[in-house]
Amino acid sequence: MCLGVPGKVLSFEDGDLRMGRVAFGQVVKEISLAFVPEVKVGEYVVVHAGMALEVIDEEAAQRVFQVLRELDAASMEGLG
């Protein structure tokens, strides 16, 4: 099973391989944007294995963040 995680594009550089800085909460990673040449700074992308696979709107990204928070809370309850 693969898990794609939304991140917000902070900046990018065009070159042989389009790369960008993408924020996942407080964590910022260098991600390949080669598959999403249309993405703009401030937009959200779904990332898997260091590659942005698609552009999504902020509402969809926020829904994923909410589900991840709920899963985290449920797992913490199971530890108690």
PyMOL commands that set and color helices and strands:
alter all, ss='L'
color gray80, all
select helices_A, chain A and resi 58-79
alter helices_A, ss='H'
color red, helices_A
select strands_A, chain A and resi 5-13+19-24+27-32+44-48+51-56
alter strands_A, ss='S'
color yellow, strands_A
deselect
rebuild
show_as cartoon
